[in-house]
Amino acid sequence: MDKKNIKKGVVLSVLFFLPVIFLLFLYPSTNNYNPLEVVKKNILDLKNLSSSNTDIQLEEHITVLGFLGKDPESKFVECSNLKELIYDKFQGFKKFQVVMLVSKDSKEATDRLKKELTKYGELKYWSFVELDDSDTKKMFNSLRTSEVLDFNLATSKVFIVDKELNQRGRLDNRTKPEIEADKGAYPLTAYNASEVAQLKNVMGADDLRVLFTEYRQKRKGEFNSASRRAQDLKGDTN
């Protein structure tokens, strides 16, 4: 066999095996990951609140839950960030929804906010749900967080609630440098919608993507529940 044929064989072998090697590198990353952790179980559903007059429910949905309270328009920046970085990215996923809780006396302000947001696309899987003050507080208190609602019963933080009414997040949110510096572990149970980097790089690029992967594997019967760290946070966390 001359050198030309040998060279041709080597090139063909590389072209054949290179994609296979690439897929082998991808396989562990797509199948051996840490699912997004459960940080609180038994979150209240909207159907359990007496002032809720809606068919919207959290159960059987993957929900991004927010609290806009009595002055929804004051959270326009947060809602705009969520729409651009989270809603627009995941609205095509089955059972995904964004639910924003607003006060019953804020209908006009909510309508104005919705009108502004829909200038950039429809909100088919985004709902504004009216609650009275008592039920808003009940809903918030069912979540695990050290945050408090402001005087308008609002917060810039949003929460992830899964189909089984579990709040999802991270039990250990340390960065690599923090781990190397032996800093104590701290959790992430809510996501700041006013911080573009956290929505884009943490909530969107990692946490929601991992959660959708988990449910996709469950549908296919490929999910290994033993790999989940099924610990709950103890005490109030942020």
N, C-alpha and C positions, 0 to 999 in steps of 0.2 A: 504494500500500500504506500503510495507516494505521500509526500508532505502535505500536498494540497488536500487530499482526501482525509488525512488525519486531522488537519486543521478544521475542515468542514464538519467532521464528526464531533470534535470537541465543542464547536460552536452550537451545534444542534443539541448536544447533551446539556449544555449550560442553559439554553433556551427552554428545554423541557423541564429540567429539575428546579430552576429558579422559582417559578410560581409555586411549585410544591413546597419548597423550603419556606417561602413567604407565608403560605397558608399554615404551615406547622407552627410558625412563630405567632400567628394570629390566634390559633386555636386556644391556647391557655388563657389569653386575655379575654376571649369571648365566653369561655365556659367555666373558668375558675376565678370568679370575681367575688368580692364581698357585697352581698345585697345591701341596699339602703336600710339602715337599722330602724327597728321599732323603738321609739322613744316614749310613747304613751299609747295605751290601749283604751278602747271604749270611748272614743270621742262622740259627743252628742251629735245626732243627726237632726236636720231641720224639721223633719216630720215629728220629732219629739218636743218641739217648742210650740206652745199654745198660740203665740202671735204670728206664727209663720203661715202665710196663706199662699202656698206655692206647691207645685208638684216636684220642684227641684229637690233632690236628695243627694247625700254624700255617699251612702252605701252603694256598692257596685260601680263606683266611679273613682278615677284618680283625680283628686281635686287640689287645686291651688286655692286656698282659703284666705280671704283678707277682710279687714274691718275698716270701713270708711266712715261709719258713724253719722253724725249730724251735719257734717260739712264735707260731703264727698268731693267737691271741686278743689278743696285744699290738698287733696292727694292726686291731683292730675298728673304730676311728674311720675309718681310711683306707678300709677295705672298705665301711663304711656310707656314706661320702661317694661312693665310686665307684658303689655301687648306686643311690643316689638321683639323682645328677647325671649319670652316664654310662650305666650299664646300663639303667635304667628308660627313658631317653630313646631309646636306639638298639637295644634288643633286638628291635624289629620289622624291622630292616634285614637283608636277606639276607646270610648268611655272617658276621655280626658275632658275636664271642664275647669273653668275659673269661676269661683263664686265670691262675690263681694257683698258683705253685709252692710246695710245702710239703715238709718233710722226712719221710722214711718213718716215723720214730718219733713223729710228731705226729698220728696218726690221731684219737685221742680229742679233742684240742684242736681239730682241724679240724672234727670233727663238731659240737662245741659251737658253734663260730663259724658254721658253716653253719646250724645250728638257729636261732641268733639272727637271722641275715640273712633267713631264709625266713619269719620272722614278718611281714615287710612285703612278701611276694610271692615266688613261686617263682623258682628260679635255673636255668631250662631251658638258657640259653646261657652259664652261668657254671660253670667247671670248676676243681676243685682237683686238681692233678696231683702225685703223690708222686715225689720223686727222691732219690737218695743225695747226699751232700755234694759229691762230685766232679763229678757231672753238673750240679748246681745251679750250681757255679762255672763250669763250661764254658759253660753257657747264658748266664750273666751276662756272661762275658768275650767272648762273641760279639757283644754289643751295644757301641755306642759311647757311652761315658759316663765322666766323671771320678769318678762316685760309687763307693763301695765298699760291699760287703755288711757288715752289722754282725756281731757275734759269734754271732748266731742265724741267720746267712745270710739276713737280711731287709733290706729298704729300704722307705722310704715312697714312693719314686718308682715310677711305672709307665711303660711304654713302648708305643708304637704300632708294630705290625708289619703290613705289608700282605700281600696275597695272594701276592706273589712273594718273600716272605721278605726284604723291605727294611724297615729301620727308618726311620720317618718322623718329621719334626720341622721345626724352623726353623733355617736357617743364619744368619739375622739376626733376632734377637728384640728389637731395640731398639724402645723406644717413640718416638712422634713427638718429644717433648721431648728425648730422648737423641740422636736424629738431628740435631735442630736445634742441639744443643750440641756436635755433632761427636764424640760418644763412639764409641769403637771398637766394631765389630760383635762380637756374641757370640751363640752358638747356644742353642737349646732342644732337647735331645734326649730329655728325660724330664720327666714331669709329677708334681708333688708332690701326692699324694692326701690329704695332711693339710691342704692349702690349698684351701678351698672356692672362693675367687675364681679360682684358676688352673684348677681343674677345670671350673667353670661358664662362665667368660668366655673362656678360651683353648682348652682341650682340647675342650670340648663345643660352645660357640657358634661356634668358628671351625675348628679343625684337623680334627676328625673329620667335621664337616659338609662341609668342602671335599674330604676324601678320598672320602666317599661320592658326592659330586657327580662327581668324576673317574671313578669306576667306572661310574656311571650313564651318563655321556657315552661311555665306552668301549663299553658295551653297545649304544648307539645309533649308534656310529660317528662321534660328533661331537667326540671328544677330540683336541686338537692337541698331540701330544707335543713339538713344537718349542717350545712355550711353557714347558716345564718347565726350570728351572735345574738341570741334571744335574750339580751339583758335589758332591763328597764332602768332608766335614770332614777336616781334617788334624790329627793329634795327638788326644789325649784331650779331650773336650768334655763339658759338663754340660747 
